[in-house]
Amino acid sequence: MRTLRSGLIILVVIAFLAAAYFITNPGKQSLSSAENSPNIKLSSLNQTLNDRYNFDENNNLTKALSQNLFEQIQTDNLTSKEGGSLPAIDLTSEQLTNKVISESLSDFKLVSVIYDSDIKISSGISKEDKSQYLKTIGEINQKNFGNFNKNYIEVIVDTYQKIDSSSAKRLADIFKNIAADFSKVSVPADWVDIHKTLIIYAKNAEIIYQAMANYSVDPIKGYLALETIDSLVSGAGEIQNVLNEKLKEIGS
């Protein structure tokens, strides 16, 4: 993540900010110094970014980072002028990069907790109850995936190479429905932990694939989603191992 943060993220932000700046201030050639720093209002930047890049999310991370960077440049510019000097502002400096990113990355949030009040817990803990639970979970997966059979590599290729978000959007919808269906299933009281893990996984898969699907309008969040895909896939393997153990536990 550090390499991405210090390089790709800030470059994407600068590209977005520079485009908005040059559109709003035709004839300007540089954003590299306080003397040339953006002479536009944040409201103008917001409208320009919306018009230019068709932002359609309230929590668009690329837009938030662009705004944060813009505000930091404006602040540095004002401070420089008050001090009587105009030192260059290094947009790629690690200090500025980390400041901007640390203030904005909270927009990319994954689920980490499911409360007992969010699920249905059954007092039935017999082998029959557990067998029925596993059968229901399997049926939910089968119902929601239907004929969708692309693996995550194919979805990545579609999204980032072919710039086709349809498969990522389809997966996001699938996992959204799975999470909702799982939450309606009664889980044996002593299997609550694995049930919560299943729901958390489905919710996070929805978030990640939705971020991938929105890559063209929020590239930074799209890249962050791409960075998390390996952990998502390994998480699926770990869940399957636990479910296999549960099957052995009930003798299925």
C-alpha positions as protocol buffer text, in pm:
chain_id: "A"
residue {
  index: 1
  type: MET
  ca { x: 0 y: 0 z: 0 }
}
residue {
  index: 2
  type: ARG
  ca { x: 286 y: 241 z: 74 }
}
residue {
  index: 3
  type: THR
  ca { x: 411 y: 237 z: -286 }
}
residue {
  index: 4
  type: LEU
  ca { x: 63 y: 303 z: -414 }
}
residue {
  index: 5
  type: ARG
  ca { x: 9 y: 583 z: -164 }
}
residue {
  index: 6
  type: SER
  ca { x: 331 y: 768 z: -235 }
}
residue {
  index: 7
  type: GLY
  ca { x: 317 y: 730 z: -610 }
}
residue {
  index: 8
  type: LEU
  ca { x: 5 y: 639 z: -800 }
}
residue {
  index: 9
  type: ILE
  ca { x: -251 y: 801 z: -571 }
}
residue {
  index: 10
  type: ILE
  ca { x: -91 y: 1142 z: -564 }
}
residue {
  index: 11
  type: LEU
  ca { x: -26 y: 1136 z: -940 }
}
residue {
  index: 12
  type: VAL
  ca { x: -390 y: 1060 z: -1011 }
}
residue {
  index: 13
  type: VAL
  ca { x: -498 y: 1337 z: -776 }
}
residue {
  index: 14
  type: ILE
  ca { x: -261 y: 1585 z: -940 }
}
residue {
  index: 15
  type: ALA
  ca { x: -395 y: 1490 z: -1283 }
}
residue {
  index: 16
  type: PHE
  ca { x: -752 y: 1551 z: -1171 }
}
residue {
  index: 17
  type: LEU
  ca { x: -666 y: 1876 z: -995 }
}
residue {
  index: 18
  type: ALA
  ca { x: -450 y: 2003 z: -1280 }
}
residue {
  index: 19
  type: ALA
  ca { x: -723 y: 1937 z: -1535 }
}
residue {
  index: 20
  type: ALA
  ca { x: -976 y: 2126 z: -1327 }
}
residue {
  index: 21
  type: TYR
  ca { x: -729 y: 2410 z: -1272 }
}
residue {
  index: 22
  type: PHE
  ca { x: -638 y: 2451 z: -1637 }
}
residue {
  index: 23
  type: ILE
  ca { x: -1002 y: 2436 z: -1744 }
}
residue {
  index: 24
  type: THR
  ca { x: -1092 y: 2704 z: -1492 }
}
residue {
  index: 25
  type: ASN
  ca { x: -776 y: 2909 z: -1556 }
}
residue {
  index: 26
  type: PRO
  ca { x: -693 y: 2889 z: -1928 }
}
residue {
  index: 27
  type: GLY
  ca { x: -344 y: 3009 z: -2012 }
}
residue {
  index: 28
  type: LYS
  ca { x: -183 y: 2895 z: -1683 }
}
residue {
  index: 29
  type: GLN
  ca { x: 102 y: 2652 z: -1732 }
}
residue {
  index: 30
  type: SER
  ca { x: 218 y: 2538 z: -1388 }
}
residue {
  index: 31
  type: LEU
  ca { x: 99 y: 2420 z: -1049 }
}
residue {
  index: 32
  type: SER
  ca { x: 449 y: 2376 z: -915 }
}
residue {
  index: 33
  type: SER
  ca { x: 497 y: 2694 z: -713 }
}
residue {
  index: 34
  type: ALA
  ca { x: 307 y: 2907 z: -468 }
}
residue {
  index: 35
  type: GLU
  ca { x: 314 y: 3192 z: -716 }
}
residue {
  index: 36
  type: ASN
  ca { x: 126 y: 2982 z: -969 }
}
residue {
  index: 37
  type: SER
  ca { x: -95 y: 2789 z: -728 }
}
residue {
  index: 38
  type: PRO
  ca { x: -468 y: 2767 z: -814 }
}
residue {
  index: 39
  type: ASN
  ca { x: -651 y: 3097 z: -805 }
}
residue {
  index: 40
  type: ILE
  ca { x: -994 y: 2937 z: -796 }
}
residue {
  index: 41
  type: LYS
  ca { x: -1255 y: 2874 z: -530 }
}
residue {
  index: 42
  type: LEU
  ca { x: -1331 y: 2528 z: -395 }
}
residue {
  index: 43
  type: SER
  ca { x: -1689 y: 2559 z: -523 }
}
residue {
  index: 44
  type: SER
  ca { x: -1554 y: 2619 z: -874 }
}
residue {
  index: 45
  type: LEU
  ca { x: -1325 y: 2317 z: -840 }
}
residue {
  index: 46
  type: ASN
  ca { x: -1618 y: 2101 z: -724 }
}
residue {
  index: 47
  type: GLN
  ca { x: -1830 y: 2199 z: -1023 }
}
residue {
  index: 48
  type: THR
  ca { x: -1545 y: 2156 z: -1268 }
}
residue {
  index: 49
  type: LEU
  ca { x: -1458 y: 1810 z: -1133 }
}
residue {
  index: 50
  type: ASN
  ca { x: -1825 y: 1709 z: -1145 }
}
residue {
  index: 51
  type: ASP
  ca { x: -1863 y: 1831 z: -1503 }
}
residue {
  index: 52
  type: ARG
  ca { x: -1529 y: 1696 z: -1622 }
}
residue {
  index: 53
  type: TYR
  ca { x: -1530 y: 1353 z: -1463 }
}
residue {
  index: 54
  type: ASN
  ca { x: -1899 y: 1280 z: -1406 }
}
residue {
  index: 55
  type: PHE
  ca { x: -1853 y: 1212 z: -1034 }
}
residue {
  index: 56
  type: ASP
  ca { x: -2167 y: 1035 z: -918 }
}
residue {
  index: 57
  type: GLU
  ca { x: -2083 y: 934 z: -560 }
}
residue {
  index: 58
  type: ASN
  ca { x: -2116 y: 1133 z: -240 }
}
residue {
  index: 59
  type: ASN
  ca { x: -1804 y: 962 z: -106 }
}
residue {
  index: 60
  type: ASN
  ca { x: -1590 y: 970 z: -420 }
}
residue {
  index: 61
  type: LEU
  ca { x: -1237 y: 921 z: -287 }
}
residue {
  index: 62
  type: THR
  ca { x: -1058 y: 1068 z: -588 }
}
residue {
  index: 63
  type: LYS
  ca { x: -1266 y: 1384 z: -563 }
}
residue {
  index: 64
  type: ALA
  ca { x: -1211 y: 1405 z: -186 }
}
residue {
  index: 65
  type: LEU
  ca { x: -836 y: 1367 z: -226 }
}
residue {
  index: 66
  type: SER
  ca { x: -831 y: 1628 z: -503 }
}
residue {
  index: 67
  type: GLN
  ca { x: -1019 y: 1873 z: -282 }
}
residue {
  index: 68
  type: ASN
  ca { x: -790 y: 1801 z: 11 }
}
residue {
  index: 69
  type: LEU
  ca { x: -481 y: 1857 z: -199 }
}
residue {
  index: 70
  type: PHE
  ca { x: -626 y: 2175 z: -344 }
}
residue {
  index: 71
  type: GLU
  ca { x: -703 y: 2310 z: 3 }
}
residue {
  index: 72
  type: GLN
  ca { x: -353 y: 2224 z: 126 }
}
residue {
  index: 73
  type: ILE
  ca { x: -196 y: 2406 z: -168 }
}
residue {
  index: 74
  type: GLN
  ca { x: -416 y: 2710 z: -103 }
}
residue {
  index: 75
  type: THR
  ca { x: -316 y: 2708 z: 265 }
}
residue {
  index: 76
  type: ASP
  ca { x: 54 y: 2677 z: 184 }
}
residue {
  index: 77
  type: ASN
  ca { x: 24 y: 2954 z: -71 }
}
residue {
  index: 78
  type: LEU
  ca { x: -143 y: 3190 z: 177 }
}
residue {
  index: 79
  type: THR
  ca { x: 117 y: 3112 z: 445 }
}
residue {
  index: 80
  type: SER
  ca { x: 399 y: 3172 z: 198 }
}
residue {
  index: 81
  type: LYS
  ca { x: 261 y: 3508 z: 94 }
}
residue {
  index: 82
  type: GLU
  ca { x: 210 y: 3620 z: 455 }
}
residue {
  index: 83
  type: GLY
  ca { x: 572 y: 3525 z: 527 }
}
residue {
  index: 84
  type: GLY
  ca { x: 695 y: 3740 z: 242 }
}
residue {
  index: 85
  type: SER
  ca { x: 841 y: 3461 z: 33 }
}
residue {
  index: 86
  type: LEU
  ca { x: 716 y: 3228 z: -235 }
}
residue {
  index: 87
  type: PRO
  ca { x: 890 y: 2888 z: -196 }
}
residue {
  index: 88
  type: ALA
  ca { x: 805 y: 2613 z: -441 }
}
residue {
  index: 89
  type: ILE
  ca { x: 537 y: 2367 z: -338 }
}
residue {
  index: 90
  type: ASP
  ca { x: 641 y: 2012 z: -411 }
}
residue {
  index: 91
  type: LEU
  ca { x: 315 y: 1833 z: -487 }
}
residue {
  index: 92
  type: THR
  ca { x: 483 y: 1493 z: -477 }
}
residue {
  index: 93
  type: SER
  ca { x: 655 y: 1541 z: -141 }
}
residue {
  index: 94
  type: GLU
  ca { x: 596 y: 1255 z: 102 }
}
residue {
  index: 95
  type: GLN
  ca { x: 483 y: 1497 z: 372 }
}
residue {
  index: 96
  type: LEU
  ca { x: 211 y: 1651 z: 158 }
}
residue {
  index: 97
  type: THR
  ca { x: 112 y: 1314 z: 15 }
}
residue {
  index: 98
  type: ASN
  ca { x: 73 y: 1152 z: 356 }
}
residue {
  index: 99
  type: LYS
  ca { x: -118 y: 1449 z: 496 }
}
residue {
  index: 100
  type: VAL
  ca { x: -368 y: 1455 z: 212 }
}
residue {
  index: 101
  type: ILE
  ca { x: -418 y: 1079 z: 206 }
}
residue {
  index: 102
  type: SER
  ca { x: -447 y: 1034 z: 583 }
}
residue {
  index: 103
  type: GLU
  ca { x: -727 y: 1291 z: 588 }
}
residue {
  index: 104
  type: SER
  ca { x: -924 y: 1121 z: 311 }
}
residue {
  index: 105
  type: LEU
  ca { x: -867 y: 743 z: 310 }
}
residue {
  index: 106
  type: SER
  ca { x: -1140 y: 688 z: 568 }
}
residue {
  index: 107
  type: ASP
  ca { x: -1383 y: 710 z: 276 }
}
residue {
  index: 108
  type: PHE
  ca { x: -1274 y: 359 z: 175 }
}
residue {
  index: 109
  type: LYS
  ca { x: -1424 y: 165 z: 464 }
}
residue {
  index: 110
  type: LEU
  ca { x: -1469 y: -210 z: 496 }
}
residue {
  index: 111
  type: VAL
  ca { x: -1701 y: -385 z: 740 }
}
residue {
  index: 112
  type: SER
  ca { x: -1535 y: -543 z: 1042 }
}
residue {
  index: 113
  type: VAL
  ca { x: -1818 y: -607 z: 1289 }
}
residue {
  index: 114
  type: ILE
  ca { x: -2162 y: -768 z: 1279 }
}
residue {
  index: 115
  type: TYR
  ca { x: -2369 y: -747 z: 1598 }
}
residue {
  index: 116
  type: ASP
  ca { x: -2594 y: -1019 z: 1738 }
}
residue {
  index: 117
  type: SER
  ca { x: -2888 y: -783 z: 1689 }
}
residue {
  index: 118
  type: ASP
  ca { x: -2818 y: -784 z: 1314 }
}
residue {
  index: 119
  type: ILE
  ca { x: -2874 y: -1159 z: 1273 }
}
residue {
  index: 120
  type: LYS
  ca { x: -3114 y: -1435 z: 1372 }
}
residue {
  index: 121
  type: ILE
  ca { x: -2979 y: -1676 z: 1633 }
}
residue {
  index: 122
  type: SER
  ca { x: -3149 y: -2011 z: 1687 }
}
residue {
  index: 123
  type: SER
  ca { x: -3145 y: -2214 z: 2006 }
}
residue {
  index: 124
  type: GLY
  ca { x: -3144 y: -2530 z: 1794 }
}
residue {
  index: 125
  type: ILE
  ca { x: -2793 y: -2673 z: 1782 }
}
residue {
  index: 126
  type: SER
  ca { x: -2861 y: -3031 z: 1677 }
}
residue {
  index: 127
  type: LYS
  ca { x: -2687 y: -3195 z: 1380 }
}
residue {
  index: 128
  type: GLU
  ca { x: -3011 y: -3163 z: 1188 }
}
residue {
  index: 129
  type: ASP
  ca { x: -3031 y: -2790 z: 1258 }
}
residue {
  index: 130
  type: LYS
  ca { x: -2672 y: -2740 z: 1149 }
}
residue {
  index: 131
  type: SER
  ca { x: -2715 y: -2954 z: 841 }
}
residue {
  index: 132
  type: GLN
  ca { x: -3017 y: -2745 z: 740 }
}
residue {
  index: 133
  type: TYR
  ca { x: -2820 y: -2424 z: 801 }
}
residue {
  index: 134
  type: LEU
  ca { x: -2538 y: -2535 z: 571 }
}
residue {
  index: 135
  type: LYS
  ca { x: -2787 y: -2647 z: 310 }
}
residue {
  index: 136
  type: THR
  ca { x: -2959 y: -2307 z: 321 }
}
residue {
  index: 137
  type: ILE
  ca { x: -2628 y: -2122 z: 290 }
}
residue {
  index: 138
  type: GLY
  ca { x: -2540 y: -2329 z: -15 }
}
residue {
  index: 139
  type: GLU
  ca { x: -2878 y: -2265 z: -175 }
}
residue {
  index: 140
  type: ILE
  ca { x: -2841 y: -1890 z: -121 }
}
residue {
  index: 141
  type: ASN
  ca { x: -2505 y: -1890 z: -296 }
}
residue {
  index: 142
  type: GLN
  ca { x: -2634 y: -2097 z: -584 }
}
residue {
  index: 143
  type: LYS
  ca { x: -2945 y: -1882 z: -626 }
}
residue {
  index: 144
  type: ASN
  ca { x: -2758 y: -1553 z: -632 }
}
residue {
  index: 145
  type: PHE
  ca { x: -2464 y: -1655 z: -851 }
}
residue {
  index: 146
  type: GLY
  ca { x: -2693 y: -1825 z: -1100 }
}
residue {
  index: 147
  type: ASN
  ca { x: -2510 y: -1855 z: -1431 }
}
residue {
  index: 148
  type: PHE
  ca { x: -2236 y: -1607 z: -1338 }
}
residue {
  index: 149
  type: ASN
  ca { x: -1911 y: -1803 z: -1366 }
}
residue {
  index: 150
  type: LYS
  ca { x: -1630 y: -1550 z: -1411 }
}
residue {
  index: 151
  type: ASN
  ca { x: -1343 y: -1575 z: -1166 }
}
residue {
  index: 152
  type: TYR
  ca { x: -1186 y: -1271 z: -1004 }
}
residue {
  index: 153
  type: ILE
  ca { x: -898 y: -1257 z: -1255 }
}
residue {
  index: 154
  type: GLU
  ca { x: -1145 y: -1230 z: -1542 }
}
residue {
  index: 155
  type: VAL
  ca { x: -1332 y: -957 z: -1357 }
}
residue {
  index: 156
  type: ILE
  ca { x: -1006 y: -765 z: -1303 }
}
residue {
  index: 157
  type: VAL
  ca { x: -920 y: -793 z: -1672 }
}
residue {
  index: 158
  type: ASP
  ca { x: -1268 y: -673 z: -1768 }
}
residue {
  index: 159
  type: THR
  ca { x: -1251 y: -377 z: -1531 }
}
residue {
  index: 160
  type: TYR
  ca { x: -895 y: -248 z: -1560 }
}
residue {
  index: 161
  type: GLN
  ca { x: -785 y: -366 z: -1905 }
}
residue {
  index: 162
  type: LYS
  ca { x: -1106 y: -367 z: -2108 }
}
residue {
  index: 163
  type: ILE
  ca { x: -1260 y: -81 z: -1903 }
}
residue {
  index: 164
  type: ASP
  ca { x: -1582 y: -283 z: -1883 }
}
residue {
  index: 165
  type: SER
  ca { x: -1743 y: -258 z: -1538 }
}
residue {
  index: 166
  type: SER
  ca { x: -2036 y: -491 z: -1603 }
}
residue {
  index: 167
  type: SER
  ca { x: -1889 y: -804 z: -1443 }
}
residue {
  index: 168
  type: ALA
  ca { x: -1767 y: -613 z: -1135 }
}
residue {
  index: 169
  type: LYS
  ca { x: -2109 y: -451 z: -1099 }
}
residue {
  index: 170
  type: ARG
  ca { x: -2276 y: -790 z: -1133 }
}
residue {
  index: 171
  type: LEU
  ca { x: -2056 y: -934 z: -856 }
}
residue {
  index: 172
  type: ALA
  ca { x: -2125 y: -635 z: -632 }
}
residue {
  index: 173
  type: ASP
  ca { x: -2499 y: -694 z: -672 }
}
residue {
  index: 174
  type: ILE
  ca { x: -2458 y: -1067 z: -613 }
}
residue {
  index: 175
  type: PHE
  ca { x: -2273 y: -1018 z: -286 }
}
residue {
  index: 176
  type: LYS
  ca { x: -2514 y: -746 z: -174 }
}
residue {
  index: 177
  type: ASN
  ca { x: -2802 y: -991 z: -214 }
}
residue {
  index: 178
  type: ILE
  ca { x: -2607 y: -1273 z: -48 }
}
residue {
  index: 179
  type: ALA
  ca { x: -2534 y: -1058 z: 257 }
}
residue {
  index: 180
  type: ALA
  ca { x: -2902 y: -966 z: 283 }
}
residue {
  index: 181
  type: ASP
  ca { x: -3012 y: -1330 z: 247 }
}
residue {
  index: 182
  type: PHE
  ca { x: -2755 y: -1454 z: 500 }
}
residue {
  index: 183
  type: SER
  ca { x: -2884 y: -1203 z: 754 }
}
residue {
  index: 184
  type: LYS
  ca { x: -3229 y: -1361 z: 733 }
}
residue {
  index: 185
  type: VAL
  ca { x: -3106 y: -1716 z: 803 }
}
residue {
  index: 186
  type: SER
  ca { x: -3138 y: -1857 z: 1154 }
}
residue {
  index: 187
  type: VAL
  ca { x: -2796 y: -1971 z: 1269 }
}
residue {
  index: 188
  type: PRO
  ca { x: -2732 y: -2229 z: 1545 }
}
residue {
  index: 189
  type: ALA
  ca { x: -2618 y: -2045 z: 1857 }
}
residue {
  index: 190
  type: ASP
  ca { x: -2278 y: -2212 z: 1863 }
}
residue {
  index: 191
  type: TRP
  ca { x: -2209 y: -2125 z: 1497 }
}
residue {
  index: 192
  type: VAL
  ca { x: -2265 y: -1751 z: 1529 }
}
residue {
  index: 193
  type: ASP
  ca { x: -1900 y: -1661 z: 1466 }
}
residue {
  index: 194
  type: ILE
  ca { x: -1876 y: -1830 z: 1127 }
}
residue {
  index: 195
  type: HIS
  ca { x: -2215 y: -1685 z: 1030 }
}
residue {
  index: 196
  type: LYS
  ca { x: -2094 y: -1333 z: 1107 }
}
residue {
  index: 197
  type: THR
  ca { x: -1776 y: -1403 z: 909 }
}
residue {
  index: 198
  type: LEU
  ca { x: -1985 y: -1503 z: 608 }
}
residue {
  index: 199
  type: ILE
  ca { x: -2189 y: -1183 z: 625 }
}
residue {
  index: 200
  type: ILE
  ca { x: -1882 y: -963 z: 673 }
}
residue {
  index: 201
  type: TYR
  ca { x: -1716 y: -1129 z: 375 }
}
residue {
  index: 202
  type: ALA
  ca { x: -2021 y: -1074 z: 153 }
}
residue {
  index: 203
  type: LYS
  ca { x: -2056 y: -710 z: 258 }
}
residue {
  index: 204
  type: ASN
  ca { x: -1688 y: -638 z: 197 }
}
residue {
  index: 205
  type: ALA
  ca { x: -1697 y: -818 z: -137 }
}
residue {
  index: 206
  type: GLU
  ca { x: -1984 y: -591 z: -237 }
}
residue {
  index: 207
  type: ILE
  ca { x: -1785 y: -281 z: -134 }
}
residue {
  index: 208
  type: ILE
  ca { x: -1471 y: -394 z: -316 }
}
residue {
  index: 209
  type: TYR
  ca { x: -1640 y: -499 z: -640 }
}
residue {
  index: 210
  type: GLN
  ca { x: -1855 y: -185 z: -640 }
}
residue {
  index: 211
  type: ALA
  ca { x: -1539 y: 25 z: -606 }
}
residue {
  index: 212
  type: MET
  ca { x: -1393 y: -169 z: -897 }
}
residue {
  index: 213
  type: ALA
  ca { x: -1708 y: -110 z: -1101 }
}
residue {
  index: 214
  type: ASN
  ca { x: -1677 y: 266 z: -1034 }
}
residue {
  index: 215
  type: TYR
  ca { x: -1311 y: 270 z: -1136 }
}
residue {
  index: 216
  type: SER
  ca { x: -1367 y: 504 z: -1430 }
}
residue {
  index: 217
  type: VAL
  ca { x: -1522 y: 776 z: -1211 }
}
residue {
  index: 218
  type: ASP
  ca { x: -1318 y: 713 z: -894 }
}
residue {
  index: 219
  type: PRO
  ca { x: -983 y: 564 z: -1002 }
}
residue {
  index: 220
  type: ILE
  ca { x: -815 y: 591 z: -662 }
}
residue {
  index: 221
  type: LYS
  ca { x: -1085 y: 392 z: -486 }
}
residue {
  index: 222
  type: GLY
  ca { x: -1073 y: 153 z: -779 }
}
residue {
  index: 223
  type: TYR
  ca { x: -701 y: 96 z: -729 }
}
residue {
  index: 224
  type: LEU
  ca { x: -747 y: 52 z: -355 }
}
residue {
  index: 225
  type: ALA
  ca { x: -1010 y: -211 z: -430 }
}
residue {
  index: 226
  type: LEU
  ca { x: -766 y: -387 z: -661 }
}
residue {
  index: 227
  type: GLU
  ca { x: -507 y: -392 z: -382 }
}
residue {
  index: 228
  type: THR
  ca { x: -751 y: -566 z: -146 }
}
residue {
  index: 229
  type: ILE
  ca { x: -866 y: -835 z: -390 }
}
residue {
  index: 230
  type: ASP
  ca { x: -594 y: -1084 z: -290 }
}
residue {
  index: 231
  type: SER
  ca { x: -696 y: -1070 z: 76 }
}
residue {
  index: 232
  type: LEU
  ca { x: -1059 y: -1107 z: -29 }
}
residue {
  index: 233
  type: VAL
  ca { x: -979 y: -1421 z: -228 }
}
residue {
  index: 234
  type: SER
  ca { x: -765 y: -1569 z: 49 }
}
residue {
  index: 235
  type: GLY
  ca { x: -1047 y: -1492 z: 293 }
}
residue {
  index: 236
  type: ALA
  ca { x: -1282 y: -1699 z: 78 }
}
residue {
  index: 237
  type: GLY
  ca { x: -1042 y: -1991 z: 100 }
}
residue {
  index: 238
  type: GLU
  ca { x: -1023 y: -1964 z: 477 }
}
residue {
  index: 239
  type: ILE
  ca { x: -1402 y: -1955 z: 505 }
}
residue {
  index: 240
  type: GLN
  ca { x: -1433 y: -2264 z: 287 }
}
residue {
  index: 241
  type: ASN
  ca { x: -1188 y: -2447 z: 512 }
}
residue {
  index: 242
  type: VAL
  ca { x: -1396 y: -2359 z: 818 }
}
residue {
  index: 243
  type: LEU
  ca { x: -1716 y: -2472 z: 648 }
}
residue {
  index: 244
  type: ASN
  ca { x: -1547 y: -2801 z: 556 }
}
residue {
  index: 245
  type: GLU
  ca { x: -1464 y: -2847 z: 923 }
}
residue {
  index: 246
  type: LYS
  ca { x: -1825 y: -2778 z: 1013 }
}
residue {
  index: 247
  type: LEU
  ca { x: -1935 y: -3046 z: 769 }
}
residue {
  index: 248
  type: LYS
  ca { x: -1701 y: -3294 z: 934 }
}
residue {
  index: 249
  type: GLU
  ca { x: -1831 y: -3187 z: 1274 }
}
residue {
  index: 250
  type: ILE
  ca { x: -2185 y: -3293 z: 1188 }
}
residue {
  index: 251
  type: GLY
  ca { x: -2071 y: -3599 z: 993 }
}
residue {
  index: 252
  type: SER
  ca { x: -2178 y: -3480 z: 648 }
}
